[in-house]
Amino acid sequence: MSKGATGNSVGGIVLVSGMSSAANATFINEGAQASGAYGGAVGFDDQATGGSATMINNGSTVSGASGGRTVFEGLPGSTAGNATLIANGGTGGGNGGAISVRLAFCQRLY
């Protein structure tokens, strides 16, 4: 579980890189717990795959806080494989969980 940040910072991050696979893992990315902070995240880059993993991105319950996030990025490109991807909405003004696909690798997950 990647916890969301409690201050003006970034929550826990898991990076699956190279030719790795998340296989059958379960990832739960929690939303941030403070306004202006980022939730937990799982990122895939290079040729990494989501395998048959389950990735749950929970929204935040705090106004102005980011939800959990799963990001697939990089060239030649990571893939979701056969993964189950879930993005739950936020409450109380918090942002919802998110799933994103980017063509170019970025140094940050946000």
N, C-alpha and C positions, 0 to 999 in steps of 0.2 A: 504494500500500500504506500503510495506517495502522498504524504500529508501536504495540505495547503499551508501557506505561510501565515504567521500570526501578526507580523508587522509589515512595514513597507519593504517587502523583500520577495524572494522566490521560494516556492515550496520544493518538496523533494523531487528529484529528477532521476529517471532510469533511462540509459541510452543503450540500444541494441544496435551494434555496429558491424561493419565488414560483411561477411557472409553468414552471420549468425541468424538463429531463429528463436522466436519466443516460444516455440513448440506448443505445449499445452498449458502454459502458465496463465494465471489470472492476475490482472493488474487492476487496482482500484485507485483512481486519481481523485483525491478529494479537492473540493473548492477551497479557495483562500478563506481565512477567518478574520481578515481585517481589510478595510477599504484601501484600495490602491495596491494590494498585494496580489501575487499570482498563485494559482493552485498547483497541485502536483502534476507531473507530466511524464509521459513515456515517449521517447523519440526513436525513430528508426532511420538510419542513413545507409549510404553505400548500397549494398545489395541485400541488406537485412530483410527478413520477412516476419510477418506476424504469426506465421504457422497456423495452428489451430487454437491460438490463445483467445482469451476473453479479456477485453479492455473496457472498463466501466469508468466513464468520466462524469463525476458528479458536479452539479452546479454549486455555487456559493450561496450561503444564506445571509450574506452581509452586503448591503448596498455598496456598489463601486468596487467589489472584489471579483477577481476572475475565477472561473470554474476550472475543473481539471481538464487536461488536454492530452490527446494522442496525436503525434505528428509523424507523417511519412515524408521524407525529403531526401534529396541528393540525386546525383547522376552517377552511374547509369540508372539508379532508381531503386528505392526500397518498395516492397509490396505488402499489402495487408494479408496476402495468402488466403487462407480460409478462416481468418480470425472473425470473431464476433465483436462488433464495435457498437458501444452504447454511449450516447450522450444524453444525460439527464438535465432537465431545466433547473435554473436557479430559483430561489424564493427570496422574498423580502428585499427585492431590488438587486440581488446578486446575479452575476452573469451565469449562463448555463455552461455545462460541459461542452467540449468542442473536439472535432476530428478534422484535421487538415492535411492536405497533400500539397507539397511544394516541389517545384522542378529543380531548384538549385539549393544546395546545402547552405544553411545559415549557421552561424556560430551559436545562436540562441534558439531556444524552443518557443520563445514568445516574440 
